[in-house]
Amino acid sequence: MYGGGFIFEENTTKKTVVEQHDDPELLALFEAKIDRGEKIEPHDWMPTEYRRQLLRMIEQHAHSEIIGALPEGTWITRSPTLKRKLALIAKVQDEVGHGQLLYAAAETLGKPREQMMNDLLTGKSKYSNVFNYPAKTWADIAVIGFLIDGAAIVNQLANAKGSYGPYARALKRICVEESFHLKQGHEAFVYLATGTPKQREMLQDAMNRWYRPIIHFFGPPDVQSQHTDKLMRWKVKMASNDDMRNQFLDQYIPKIREVGITLPDPNLRKNPETGVWEFSDPDWDEFYRVIKGNGPCNAERLAVRLWAEEAGRWVKDALLKPSEKYVVPLA
Ligand code: FAQ
């Protein structure tokens, strides 16, 4: 039994979600605790909506890490040098490890991992838009490592100060590893930008293709965001989508431009009066199409994930349901 909100009850035949009503006194104590900057832990009381939204967000984040390993994973065998291959293998492995940490944090909210995996495979749960685009050339790996990891760090450093203990602690640990990925991505980006004309051209082409998905990465504009207000009040999100996007543009656009790479948007500029970056409409219809399952690689990503589940089932079975004949009897 968990502190409040809803729980996933499991019996031999089915799992059900049990709704509970929020007690106004408990809600006031809960919000006061958050206002004091204290962490909420798994067995503390929490409102139904807090549990639901937090679970949605952590679960989506966990799925993003394991699906996010796929575009880069396709380049392990095609890395240009042994050194780059070793670094990429380590990075991809780290991303999958982040998925493990995040699934464990999500499980503390009462949803079994098996069910989360099922919701990913059936398309019920979302994952980050950016991983539904192909990594066509080696330069895409530089852009992902530098700019998608960079974008993820902006989001995660902020949310690591959030109110839910298990998620905040997982993010803190993840950020340490992501900062290595960022260094690796930045070095690969600068290497190509300062390389031969062909290397620069390949990087510019990758930048042109990834610009829009990266703008989308931080979520819809605040006026369209469904969850931001409540999640900020409960310190699940520590900044709005537009503020995070602006912070990212502020940090990274100068670094991209300083190595002579351009951005494919003539209207991208920082307004000197407001300090806010302005850009052309990044086609939010495309964003919604992609997150609803109709991006260029959604079907492929889920097919690979399904294959991994099926091909690896014997390992899970061996670990979780060991045959009696292999069980060593206790003395
Ligand atoms: N992709 O109301 P909001 C990484 C959905 S980790 C897909 O503004 P919210 C590491 C949203 O779910 C990357 N869907 O949503 C790595 C909602 O739909 P729903 C992942 C998106 O949650 C690097 C609807 O739009 N990071 O990259 C996206 O308040 C390299 C309305 O939007 C996290 O998950 C999107 N980009 O704010 C790995 C961090 N944006 O569910 C490998 C945690 C929005 O109501 C290689 N998440 N939606 O049907 C968050 O901070 C938030 O969830 C936001 C979105 C900020 C992403």
Residues whose N, C-alpha, C, O or C-beta is under 5 A from the ligand:
A	BS01	FAQ	M57 Q60 H61 S64 E65 G68 A69 E95 K126 Y127 S128 N129 I144 I148 D149 A152 N155 H216 F217 F218 G219 P220 S225 Q226 H227 T228 I291
